[in-house]
Amino acid sequence: MIQEPTTVQITADGYAVGAFIGYLLLIVGVGIYATKFSSAGLKEFFVGGRQMHPFVVALSAVVSGRSAWRSRVVPVPLLCTSPPAFRGSI
């Protein structure tokens, strides 16, 4: 039996959208402000001036990998085995 495609309506509160946009602007503003303290320019700012301790770089790589793993891979079995009522709400 072929199922008809369903449409999902997404609504957002104006305050939530405003807060999200404000947060993004704040983060970009902090980044722009911090580039002023980089003596070698924007390229060196993004690589930390190549003066970061190897432990900090390794910790950052591990945490980023774990974050991606938890947000992309771990929920899949939960979604595949959850009751249909919960699948539509995600």
C-alpha positions in Angstrom: 0.0 0.0 0.0 1.4 3.4 -1.0 1.2 6.1 1.6 0.5 9.6 0.7 3.2 12.1 1.7 2.4 14.1 4.7 3.2 17.7 5.2 4.7 19.1 8.4 4.0 22.5 9.6 6.7 24.2 11.6 5.9 27.3 13.6 8.3 29.5 15.6 7.7 32.0 18.3 8.9 35.5 17.3 10.8 35.8 20.6 12.6 32.5 20.0 13.6 33.6 16.5 14.7 37.0 17.8 16.8 35.4 20.6 18.4 33.0 18.1 19.3 35.8 15.7 20.6 37.9 18.6 22.7 35.0 19.8 24.2 34.5 16.3 25.0 38.2 16.0 26.6 38.1 19.5 28.8 35.2 18.6 29.9 36.8 15.3 30.6 40.1 17.1 32.8 38.3 19.6 34.7 36.7 16.8 35.2 40.0 15.0 36.3 41.7 18.2 38.8 38.8 18.9 40.4 39.1 15.5 41.6 42.6 16.5 43.9 40.9 19.0 45.4 38.6 16.4 48.7 40.2 15.3 49.2 38.1 12.2 45.8 38.6 10.6 42.6 36.6 10.1 44.3 33.4 8.8 46.4 33.0 11.9 43.4 33.8 14.1 41.6 30.7 12.9 44.5 28.4 13.6 45.3 29.9 17.0 48.6 31.4 15.8 49.9 27.8 15.8 50.8 28.3 19.4 48.2 26.1 21.0 49.4 23.2 23.1 48.9 19.8 21.4 46.7 18.6 24.3 44.2 21.4 23.7 44.1 20.6 20.0 43.6 16.9 20.7 40.9 17.6 23.2 39.1 19.9 20.8 39.2 17.2 18.1 37.9 14.5 20.4 35.1 16.6 21.8 34.0 17.6 18.3 34.0 14.0 17.2 32.0 12.9 20.1 29.5 15.7 19.6 28.9 14.7 16.0 28.6 11.0 17.0 26.0 11.7 19.7 23.9 14.0 17.6 24.0 12.0 14.3 24.5 8.3 15.1 23.1 7.6 18.6 19.5 8.8 17.9 19.0 6.6 14.9 18.3 3.3 16.7 15.9 5.2 19.0 14.0 6.6 16.1 13.9 3.2 14.3 12.5 1.4 17.4 10.3 4.1 18.8 6.5 4.0 18.6 5.1 5.7 15.4 3.5 8.4 17.6 6.9 9.7 18.7 8.5 9.6 15.2 6.1 12.3 13.9 6.9 14.7 16.7 10.7 14.9 16.0 
